[in-house]
């Protein structure tokens, strides 16, 4: 790209929401890398996602398609991937404004292959249009579905997505194949495949961790090239002779549509497409979190725009025979590895995908990337997604409900993965869903989230009784207990507990009466506490900092340390020093409360009682 074109793009790109730039990013979302770095980064993203065209090849193998038919699907799918990636990077009303690259949807491999095998190649158009229609229907609803997708739910789904990549990635990386010996079957590891994948993964990790600013950008590309070089040297790079007869440029051939799918396979497509939005949501939230150093919660409007872009690109490309697409987890891991989330990289990557779609030679070359190299890249993506999911879960306080919700959902998904025979005997459409650990985890975590919300009040109160133990312990226990039940952010729960303790001390230091009740309320945006106590209202505004003892009109008097150290044993001096110490401690507590709480107010209830309100933005 030339500088004038980059300048034009910067003027036309819709603005992103203002966020604080994470320090670990080399190029943030709205920062345009230099031309050389931009080209290398876009090339790495394109190479990574092009390797995942294997999902289309797997579906074509299930359907028994010929090479020309497979090439048509690959070319049209590349057009859909380019369109979806460009829309996401562009942003605005039809995109998230993030570097989110699209791949052929791996969850659709089985159902799309079965549909093509039973109803012909043209049925792929109907498969893609149904999936796109479901996606377009879900997008506008996302802003209203925040309670269904708290960070604990999304984090569990993201973590399971990473766990689901481990088994196929290891098989590809190690070249594992079954070897039957009598009645027993053993798994054998191919040494050359292990060498190829090990060198690829080691190169990515070394350059990502120790490569510095410049070489960190090249990690995946260098790993890919090293893996290909070892594969070529060991004669594992097969099929190069196929490339001689392929032309450099040619327009993709659309697929003639047919609309003859049976009702059972339509139901399966709708269910898979609906559950696939969990992966969509998880990837969009991970990218939002990557771009925002102050990330607190999911931006569901941005998520809705991202899902809408996915649906629009699938619908337009699906009319011509594209395979359904989904966000690429491997490319999200590449964003982390390179420390670059610039939207300009997404636009450049989309241009490269479009170029490859127009070249039969390049699309044919995609089928030659060794499985061991793909396995190494998938392992890196799996590691990143597992840790990202755990981090997202850990942002929220968890009580027994949250622990069971996350733990049981992961157990259900892992059981499905490790015991594939569990879904046998079910109807075909249901068996495809019940046999997928990712789908099972998503259904379980959403269902348990809704179940455990039943009976959970978003308002609670507790009477404070000195006979039941220290008041400070009762305050801390209430805040931590309710924070866990409500699934509030851990940092907010800690701040609220500390603010409640400081408020208790400030009330006592200001001469207030005993604390009577603590109340709390919560929604996804607000965490509020109320302390009901005897006595006059506490001075909590700016004037509070000017008062020693909390009384109206008092003038701040600095604590005289010399007088304190040289005071006599006279009762009057001792009383004055004690008064000054109490006043100083009251000021300290007041300052701490004002720094801990986002809003603070105190008001009399007219019955000799006062309520102190503490508000925390959530």
C-alpha positions in Angstrom: 0.0 0.0 0.0 1.2 3.5 -0.8 1.2 6.3 1.8 -1.6 8.3 -0.1 -3.8 5.2 0.0 -3.1 4.7 3.7 -3.9 8.4 4.4 -7.2 8.0 2.4 -8.1 5.0 4.4 -7.4 6.8 7.7 -9.8 9.5 6.7 -12.6 7.2 5.6 -12.4 4.6 8.3 -15.2 4.9 10.9 -13.8 6.1 14.2 -13.3 3.5 17.0 -14.6 4.0 20.5 -12.0 5.9 22.7 -10.1 3.4 24.9 -6.8 3.4 26.7 -4.1 1.7 24.6 -2.7 -1.5 26.2 1.1 -1.1 26.8 2.0 -4.5 25.4 0.6 -3.8 21.9 3.1 -2.7 19.3 0.4 -1.5 16.9 -3.0 -0.8 18.4 -6.4 -0.9 16.6 -6.3 2.5 15.0 -2.5 2.7 14.5 -1.2 2.0 11.0 2.1 0.1 10.8 4.8 1.1 8.3 4.4 -0.4 4.9 7.0 -3.1 5.4 5.6 -4.2 8.8 2.0 -4.0 7.4 2.9 -6.3 4.6 4.6 -8.9 6.8 1.8 -8.9 9.4 -0.9 -9.1 6.7 1.0 -12.0 5.0 1.2 -13.9 8.3 -2.5 -13.5 9.0 -3.3 -14.6 5.4 -1.0 -17.6 5.5 -2.4 -18.7 8.9 -6.0 -18.5 7.8 -5.3 -20.0 4.4 -4.0 -23.0 6.0 -7.4 -23.5 7.6 -9.0 -24.0 4.2 -8.4 -27.6 5.2 -11.9 -27.4 6.8 -13.4 -27.0 3.3 -11.3 -29.9 2.0 -12.5 -32.1 4.8 -16.2 -31.4 3.9 -15.4 -32.0 0.2 -13.8 -35.3 1.1 -17.0 -36.3 3.1 -19.1 -35.4 0.1 -16.9 -37.1 -2.4 -16.4 -34.1 -4.6 -14.1 -33.9 -7.6 -11.1 -31.6 -7.8 -12.8 -28.9 -10.0 -15.8 -28.9 -7.6 -13.6 -28.6 -4.6 -11.7 -25.7 -6.2 -14.9 -23.8 -6.9 -15.9 -24.1 -3.2 -12.5 -23.1 -2.0 -12.4 -20.0 -4.3 -15.9 -18.8 -3.3 -15.1 -19.4 0.4 -12.0 -17.3 0.1 -14.2 -14.5 -1.3 -16.5 -14.8 1.7 -13.5 -14.8 4.1 -12.1 -11.7 2.5 -15.5 -9.9 2.7 -16.0 -10.8 6.3 -12.5 -9.8 7.4 -12.8 -6.5 5.5 -16.2 -5.7 7.1 -14.9 -6.4 10.6 -11.8 -4.3 10.1 -13.8 -1.4 8.6 -16.2 -1.2 11.5 -19.1 1.2 11.5 -22.6 -0.2 11.6 -21.6 -3.4 9.8 -18.5 -4.4 11.6 -16.7 -4.5 15.0 -13.7 -2.4 13.9 -11.3 -5.1 15.1 -8.6 -7.3 13.5 -10.8 -10.4 13.2 -9.9 -12.7 10.3 -12.5 -15.3 9.1 -12.0 -19.0 8.4 -14.3 -21.7 7.0 -16.6 -22.7 9.9 -15.2 -26.0 11.4 -18.5 -26.7 13.1 -20.3 -27.0 9.7 -17.9 -29.6 8.2 -20.0 -32.6 9.0 -23.4 -31.2 8.3 -22.3 -29.4 5.1 -20.5 -32.6 3.8 -23.6 -34.7 4.6 -25.9 -32.2 2.8 -23.7 -32.1 -0.3 -23.4 -35.9 -0.4 -27.2 -36.4 -0.1 -28.6 -33.4 -2.0 -25.9 -32.4 -4.5 -23.3 -29.6 -4.6 -26.0 -26.9 -5.0 -27.3 -27.6 -1.6 -24.2 -25.8 -0.1 -25.9 -22.5 -1.1 -28.9 -23.3 1.0 -26.7 -24.4 3.9 -24.8 -21.1 3.8 -27.9 -19.0 3.5 -29.6 -20.7 6.4 -26.6 -20.2 8.6 -26.3 -16.5 7.5 -30.0 -15.9 8.2 -29.6 -17.2 11.8 -26.5 -15.0 12.3 -28.3 -11.9 11.0 -31.3 -12.6 13.3 -29.0 -12.9 16.4 -26.9 -9.7 15.7 -29.6 -7.1 16.6 -30.6 -9.0 19.8 -27.1 -8.9 21.3 -27.6 -5.7 23.3 -30.5 -7.2 25.1 -28.8 -10.5 25.9 -26.1 -9.3 28.2 -27.4 -11.3 31.2 -27.1 -14.5 29.1 -23.4 -13.9 28.4 -21.5 -12.6 31.5 -17.7 -13.1 31.4 -18.0 -16.4 33.2 -20.2 -17.9 30.5 -18.1 -16.5 27.6 -14.8 -17.4 29.3 -16.0 -21.0 29.8 -16.9 -21.2 26.1 -13.6 -19.7 25.0 -11.6 -22.0 27.3 -13.5 -25.0 25.9 -12.8 -23.9 22.4 -9.1 -24.0 23.2 -9.4 -27.4 24.8 -11.3 -28.7 21.8 -8.3 -27.8 19.5 -5.9 -29.8 21.6 -6.7 -33.4 20.4 -6.8 -32.7 16.6 -3.8 -30.3 16.9 -1.7 -33.0 18.6 -2.7 -35.7 16.1 -1.6 -33.4 13.2 1.5 -32.2 15.0 2.8 -35.7 15.9 1.4 -37.5 12.9 -0.4 -39.9 15.2 -2.0 -42.9 13.6 -3.5 -46.1 15.0 -1.6 -49.3 14.7 -3.6 -52.5 15.5 -1.6 -55.3 17.0 -3.8 -58.4 17.6 -6.8 -57.3 19.8 -5.1 -54.2 21.0 -4.6 -50.9 19.3 -1.7 -48.5 19.9 -1.1 -45.0 18.8 2.2 -44.4 17.0 4.0 -41.1 16.7 5.7 -40.1 13.4 9.1 -38.8 14.2 9.4 -36.5 11.2 6.0 -34.9 11.8 7.0 -34.3 15.4 10.3 -32.7 14.2 8.4 -30.4 11.7 5.7 -29.3 14.2 8.3 -29.0 17.1 10.5 -26.7 15.0 7.5 -24.6 13.9 6.1 -24.2 17.4 9.5 -23.5 18.9 10.2 -20.8 16.3 6.8 -19.1 17.1 7.3 -19.2 20.8 11.0 -18.1 20.8 10.3 -15.1 18.6 7.1 -14.2 20.4 8.8 -14.3 23.8 12.4 -13.2 23.2 12.2 -11.7 19.7 11.8 -8.1 20.7 9.7 -5.5 18.9 10.9 -6.3 15.4 11.2 -10.1 15.4 8.0 -10.6 17.4 6.1 -9.5 14.3 7.6 -12.3 12.3 7.0 -15.3 14.7 4.3 -17.2 12.9 5.7 -16.5 9.4 9.2 -17.7 10.3 7.7 -20.8 12.0 5.6 -21.5 8.9 8.6 -21.2 6.6 10.8 -23.3 8.9 8.2 -26.0 9.0 7.8 -26.0 5.2 11.6 -26.1 4.7 12.0 -29.1 7.0 9.0 -30.8 5.2 10.6 -30.2 1.8 14.0 -31.4 3.0 12.4 -34.6 4.4 10.3 -35.1 1.3 7.0 -34.5 3.1 6.0 -31.6 0.9 4.0 -33.7 -1.7 1.9 -32.8 -4.7 4.0 -30.0 -6.2 3.5 -31.5 -9.6 -0.2 -30.5 -9.5 0.7 -26.9 -9.6 2.2 -27.0 -13.1 -1.1 -27.0 -15.0 -2.9 -24.4 -12.7 -3.3 -20.9 -14.2 -2.2 -17.8 -12.2 -5.4 -15.9 -12.6 -9.0 -16.9 -13.3 -12.4 -15.8 -12.0 -14.0 -18.2 -9.5 -16.9 -20.3 -10.9 -20.2 -19.8 -8.9 -22.1 -22.9 -7.9 -25.6 -23.3 -9.2 -28.0 -23.3 -6.2 -30.5 -25.9 -5.3 -33.1 -25.7 -2.4 -34.0 -29.2 -1.6 -32.7 -29.9 1.9 -34.8 -32.1 4.1 -36.3 -30.7 7.4 -34.1 -32.8 9.7 -30.9 -31.3 8.2 -32.3 -27.8 8.2 -33.0 -28.2 11.9 -29.4 -29.3 12.5 -28.0 -26.3 10.5 -30.2 -23.9 12.5 -29.1 -25.4 15.9 -25.4 -25.5 14.9 -25.5 -21.9 13.6 -27.2 -20.7 16.7 -24.7 -22.3 19.0 -21.9 -21.1 16.8 -22.7 -17.6 17.9 -21.1 -18.5 21.2 -17.8 -18.8 19.4 -18.5 -15.6 17.6 -19.3 -13.7 20.8 -16.2 -15.2 22.5 -13.8 -14.1 19.7 -15.3 -10.6 19.5 -15.0 -10.1 23.3 -11.4 -11.4 23.3 -10.5 -8.9 20.6 -12.3 -6.1 22.5 -10.4 -7.0 25.7 -7.1 -7.1 23.7 -7.7 -3.5 22.4 -8.8 -2.0 25.7 -6.5 -1.7 28.7 -9.5 -0.7 30.9 -11.8 -3.5 29.8 -14.5 -4.2 32.3 -17.4 -5.9 30.5 -18.5 -7.0 27.1 -19.5 -4.2 24.7 -22.6 -6.0 23.4 -23.3 -3.3 20.8 -19.9 -3.9 19.2 -20.5 -7.7 19.4 -23.8 -7.2 17.7 -22.2 -5.2 14.8 -19.5 -7.9 14.5 -22.1 -10.7 14.3 -24.1 -8.7 11.8 -21.0 -8.3 9.6 -20.4 -12.1 9.7 -24.0 -12.7 8.7 -23.9 -10.2 5.8 -20.7 -11.5 4.3 -21.9 -15.1 4.6 -25.2 -14.2 2.9 -23.7 -12.4 0.0 -20.9 -15.0 -0.6 -23.3 -17.9 0.1 -25.4 -16.9 -2.9 -22.5 -18.1 -5.1 -21.6 -21.2 -3.2 -19.3 -20.2 -0.3 -18.8 -22.4 2.7 -20.1 -20.8 6.0 -17.4 -18.8 7.8 -16.5 -18.1 11.4 -13.8 -16.1 13.3 -10.4 -17.7 13.3 -9.0 -18.5 16.8 -5.5 -19.1 15.3 -5.5 -15.5 14.0 -6.5 -14.2 17.4 -3.5 -16.0 18.8 -1.4 -14.4 16.1 -2.6 -11.0 17.3 -1.3 -11.9 20.7 2.0 -13.3 19.3 2.8 -10.2 17.2 1.4 -7.6 19.6 -0.5 -6.0 16.7 -4.2 -5.5 16.5 -4.3 -2.8 13.8 -7.4 -2.6 11.7 -5.2 -1.8 8.7 -3.7 -5.3 9.0 -7.2 -6.7 8.6 -7.9 -4.7 5.4 -4.5 -5.7 3.9 -5.2 -9.4 4.8 -8.6 -9.2 3.1 -6.9 -7.9 0.0 -4.5 -10.8 0.0 -7.4 -13.3 0.5 -9.2 -11.7 -2.5 -6.0 -12.1 -4.6 -5.6 -15.7 -3.7 -9.3 -16.4 -4.5 -8.6 -15.1 -8.0 -5.6 -17.4 -8.5 -6.2 -21.2 -9.1 -2.5 -21.7 -8.7 -2.4 -20.3 -5.1 -5.7 -22.0 -4.1 -4.2 -25.3 -5.3 -1.0 -24.7 -3.3 -3.1 -24.3 -0.1 -3.8 -28.0 -0.2 -0.1 -28.8 0.1 0.7 -27.4 3.5 1.7 -30.3 5.7 -0.6 -31.3 8.5 2.3 -31.1 11.0 2.7 -27.4 10.4 -1.1 -26.8 10.8 -1.0 -28.8 14.0 1.8 -26.6 15.5 -0.2 -23.4 14.7 -3.3 -24.9 16.2 -1.5 -25.8 19.4 -0.4 -22.2 19.8 -4.0 -21.1 19.3 -5.3 -23.6 21.8 -2.8 -22.4 24.5 -3.9 -18.8 23.9 -7.6 -19.5 24.0 -7.4 -21.7 27.2 -5.5 -19.0 29.1 -7.8 -16.2 27.7 -10.9 -18.1 28.9 -9.5 -18.7 32.4 -8.5 -15.0 32.6 -12.1 -14.0 31.6 -13.6 -16.3 34.2 -11.2 -15.0 36.9 -12.4 -11.4 36.5 -15.6 -12.3 38.4 -16.1 -13.3 42.0 -17.4 -16.9 42.1 -19.5 -18.5 44.8 -20.6 -22.1 44.8 -23.0 -21.4 42.0 -20.4 -20.0 39.7 -17.9 -22.8 40.5 -20.5 -25.4 39.7 -21.6 -23.6 36.5 -18.1 -23.4 35.1 -16.8 -26.7 36.4 -19.8 -28.9 35.4 -20.0 -27.3 31.9 -16.3 -28.0 31.3 -16.7 -31.6 32.6 -19.7 -32.2 30.3 -17.7 -30.9 27.3 -14.6 -32.9 28.1 -16.6 -36.0 28.7 -18.2 -35.6 25.2 -14.7 -35.2 23.7 -13.1 -38.1 25.6 -16.1 -40.5 25.2 -17.3 -40.0 21.7 -19.7 -43.0 21.9 -22.0 -41.1 24.3 -24.0 -39.6 21.4 -24.6 -42.9 19.6 -28.2 -44.0 19.4 -29.5 -40.4 19.1 -31.2 -39.1 15.9 -28.6 -38.0 13.3 -29.2 -34.2 13.6 -29.1 -34.4 17.4 -26.1 -36.7 17.4 -24.0 -34.2 15.5 -24.7 -31.6 18.3 -24.5 -34.0 21.3 -21.2 -35.3 20.0 -19.5 -31.9 19.9 -17.8 -30.9 23.2 -17.9 -27.2 22.3 -21.6 -27.3 21.7 -22.3 -29.3 24.9 -20.3 -26.9 27.0 -22.1 -23.9 25.5 -25.5 -25.4 26.1 -24.6 -26.5 29.7 -23.0 -23.2 30.8 -25.9 -21.1 29.4 -28.5 -23.4 31.0 -26.8 -23.5 34.4 -26.3 -19.7 34.3 -30.1 -19.2 33.8 -30.9 -21.9 36.4 -28.6 -20.5 39.1 -29.9 -17.0 38.5 -33.3 -18.2 39.8 -33.6 -17.3 43.5 -30.6 -14.9 43.3 -31.8 -11.5 44.5 -30.1 -8.5 43.1 -30.8 -6.6 46.4 -29.7 -7.9 49.8 -29.4 -6.6 53.4 -27.9 -7.7 56.7 -28.4 -6.5 60.2 -25.1 -5.8 62.0 -25.0 -7.2 65.6 -21.9 -6.9 67.8 -22.9 -10.1 69.5 -22.3 -12.0 66.3 -18.6 -11.0 66.1 -16.6 -7.9 65.1 -18.6 -5.5 62.8 -15.6 -5.4 60.4 -15.9 -9.1 59.8 -19.6 -8.9 59.2 -19.2 -6.1 56.7 -16.5 -8.0 54.8 -18.4 -11.2 54.8 -21.5 -9.5 53.4 -19.7 -7.8 50.6 -17.8 -10.9 49.6 -20.8 -13.2 49.9 -23.0 -11.1 47.8 -20.3 -10.2 45.3 -19.8 -13.9 44.6 -23.6 -14.6 44.4 -24.0 -11.7 41.9 -20.9 -12.6 39.9 -19.4 -9.1 40.3 -15.9 -8.2 39.2 -13.2 -9.2 41.7 -11.6 -5.8 41.8 -14.9 -4.1 42.6 -15.7 -6.6 45.4 -12.3 -5.9 47.0 -12.8 -2.1 46.7 -16.3 -2.3 48.1 -15.2 -4.4 51.1 -12.3 -2.0 51.9 -14.6 1.1 51.4 -17.2 -0.4 53.8 -14.5 -0.9 56.5 -13.1 2.6 56.1 -16.7 4.0 56.2 -17.3 2.2 59.4 -14.1 3.7 61.0 -15.0 7.2 59.7 -18.5 7.0 61.2 -17.0 6.0 64.6 -14.3 8.6 64.4 -16.8 11.4 63.6 -18.7 10.6 66.8 -21.5 8.7 65.0 -23.5 5.9 66.7 -23.4 2.3 66.1 -23.8 0.7 62.7 -27.2 -0.9 62.2 -27.7 -2.4 58.7 -25.7 -2.9 55.5 -27.6 -3.1 52.2 -26.4 -4.0 48.7 -27.7 -3.9 45.2 -26.2 -4.9 41.8 -26.7 -4.9 38.1 -24.1 -5.3 35.3 -23.2 -1.6 35.5 -23.6 -0.6 39.2 -22.5 -2.1 42.5 -24.1 -0.1 45.5 -23.8 -0.3 49.2 -25.7 1.5 52.0 -24.6 1.7 55.6 -27.4 2.6 58.0 -26.1 4.0 61.3 -27.1 6.2 64.2 -26.1 9.9 64.5 -25.6 12.8 62.2 -24.7 12.6 58.4 -21.1 12.2 57.7 -19.4 15.0 55.8 -18.4 13.3 52.5 -18.1 16.2 50.0 -15.2 18.4 49.3 -15.7 20.2 52.6 -15.0 17.0 54.4 -11.3 17.4 53.6 -11.3 20.7 55.4 -12.7 19.5 58.6 -10.9 17.7 61.4 -13.8 16.4 63.3 -16.6 16.2 60.8 -18.4 19.1 62.3 -19.8 21.9 60.1 -17.7 25.0 59.9 -14.6 23.4 61.5 -11.2 24.5 60.2 -8.5 22.0 59.4 -5.6 22.1 61.8 -2.5 20.1 60.9 -1.4 17.6 63.5 1.5 19.1 65.5 4.0 16.2 65.6 6.5 18.3 67.8 3.8 18.9 70.4 2.9 15.2 70.3 6.5 14.1 70.9 7.1 16.7 73.6 3.7 16.6 75.3 3.6 16.5 79.1 1.6 14.2 81.2 -0.9 16.9 81.8 -4.5 15.7 81.3 -5.4 18.7 79.1 -2.4 18.1 76.8 -3.2 14.4 76.6 -6.9 15.1 75.8 -5.9 17.6 73.1 -3.4 15.2 71.4 -6.0 12.4 71.5 -8.6 14.8 69.9 -6.1 15.7 67.1 -5.3 12.0 66.5 -8.9 11.1 66.2 -9.5 14.0 63.8 -6.5 13.1 61.7 -7.7 9.4 61.4 -11.2 10.7 60.5 -9.6 12.7 57.6 -7.6 9.7 56.5 -10.7 7.4 56.4 -12.7 10.1 54.5 -10.0 10.5 51.9 -9.7 6.7 51.4 -13.5 6.4 51.1 -13.6 9.1 48.4 -10.8 7.4 46.5 -12.3 3.9 46.8 -16.0 4.7 45.9 -16.9 6.3 42.6 -19.8 8.2 44.2 -20.4 9.0 47.9 -23.4 10.6 49.7 -24.8 10.7 53.3 -28.3 11.7 54.3 -30.4 11.8 57.4 -33.5 9.7 57.6 -35.1 12.0 60.1 -35.4 9.4 62.9 -31.9 9.8 64.5 -30.6 7.5 61.8 -28.4 8.2 58.8 -27.6 6.3 55.6 -24.2 6.4 53.9 -24.3 5.4 50.3 -21.3 4.0 48.4 -21.6 3.6 44.6 -19.1 1.7 42.4 -19.1 1.7 38.6 -19.2 -1.9 37.4 
